[in-house]
């Protein structure tokens, strides 16, 4: 005998919830990914011919416990890192980056003379932050 009940269709896969979950996972992984800026990916030699490189100025980076940056001001700011004179703020930042490559969490002390404008001291603080150093303290001499 035949039954009058309709035949049941084979089970259908519902793809909509699965696609929603995949898109949510994709959004999660894209938002949590750490992308490197292009400046850190490409190897660039930014030294000019005849200039002194930062690594040549500070040969004993492994022996440092604290980085001391001294700022003085006569018409223009003058910087010294561990007694080595720096000519530009960009050079200060390059030296700090090379120090960070050796010791990631090294403390930095910024000593500025009384006549140094506050903006010049903040410029050095910003250079430390751009170099990736976070333990920064201020002192006066």
C-alpha positions in Angstrom: 0.0 0.0 0.0 1.0 3.4 -0.7 1.0 6.0 2.0 -0.4 9.4 1.3 2.3 11.3 3.2 4.6 13.4 1.0 8.1 12.2 0.5 10.6 13.9 2.7 13.3 15.8 0.9 16.9 15.0 1.6 18.4 17.2 4.3 19.5 20.6 2.9 22.5 22.3 4.2 21.9 25.8 5.4 24.9 27.8 4.3 23.9 31.2 5.5 24.9 30.7 9.2 28.2 29.2 8.1 29.0 32.1 5.9 28.1 34.5 8.7 30.5 32.7 11.0 33.3 32.8 8.4 32.9 36.5 7.9 32.9 37.2 11.6 36.1 35.1 11.9 37.7 37.0 9.0 36.8 40.3 10.5 38.2 39.2 13.9 41.6 38.1 12.4 42.0 41.2 10.3 41.3 43.5 13.2 43.7 41.7 15.5 46.6 41.3 13.0 49.7 43.3 13.5 50.9 44.8 10.2 54.4 46.2 10.0 54.7 49.6 8.5 56.6 49.6 5.1 59.5 51.5 6.7 60.4 48.5 8.8 60.1 45.9 6.1 62.3 47.5 3.4 66.1 47.5 4.2 67.3 51.1 3.5 70.7 52.5 4.1 70.0 56.1 5.1 73.6 57.1 5.9 75.4 59.5 3.7 78.9 58.8 2.4 81.5 60.0 4.9 79.0 60.2 7.8 79.4 58.4 11.1 76.9 55.7 11.7 75.1 55.3 15.0 76.5 51.9 15.7 80.0 53.2 15.4 79.3 55.9 18.0 78.1 53.5 20.7 80.1 50.2 20.6 79.3 49.0 24.1 75.5 48.8 23.8 75.3 45.5 25.7 76.9 47.1 28.8 74.4 49.9 29.2 72.0 49.8 32.1 70.5 53.2 31.5 70.6 55.6 28.5 71.4 59.1 29.5 70.4 61.9 27.0 71.7 65.3 27.8 70.2 68.4 26.1 71.9 71.8 26.1 70.9 75.0 24.2 73.0 77.7 22.6 71.0 79.3 19.8 70.3 75.6 18.8 69.9 72.4 20.8 72.8 70.1 21.3 72.3 66.4 22.2 74.6 63.9 23.9 73.8 60.3 24.3 76.1 58.6 26.8 78.7 61.3 26.2 78.6 61.1 22.4 77.6 64.2 20.6 74.7 64.0 18.1 74.2 66.6 15.4 70.5 66.1 14.5 67.4 64.8 16.3 67.2 62.2 13.5 70.6 60.9 14.5 69.4 60.7 18.2 66.4 58.6 17.1 68.7 56.3 15.0 71.0 55.7 18.0 68.0 55.0 20.2 66.7 52.5 17.7 70.0 50.7 17.6 70.0 50.7 21.5 66.5 49.2 21.4 67.6 46.4 19.1 70.0 45.3 21.8 67.9 46.0 24.9 64.2 46.4 24.5 63.2 47.7 27.9 66.2 49.8 28.8 65.3 53.0 30.8 66.0 56.4 29.3 66.8 59.5 31.3 66.5 62.9 29.6 68.5 65.6 31.3 67.8 69.1 29.9 69.6 72.3 31.0 67.6 75.2 32.5 67.7 77.2 29.3 66.4 74.4 27.0 62.9 75.2 25.7 60.3 72.6 26.7 59.4 71.9 23.1 63.0 70.7 22.4 62.8 68.3 25.4 59.5 67.0 24.2 61.0 66.5 20.7 63.6 64.1 22.4 60.8 62.4 24.3 58.9 61.9 21.0 62.1 60.5 19.4 62.4 58.0 22.2 58.7 56.9 21.7 59.2 56.6 17.9 62.3 54.5 18.6 60.1 52.1 20.6 61.4 53.0 24.1 58.8 53.3 26.8 60.6 53.7 30.1 61.4 57.4 29.8 62.2 59.7 32.8 63.1 63.4 33.0 65.9 64.9 35.1 67.4 68.4 35.3 71.1 69.3 35.7 
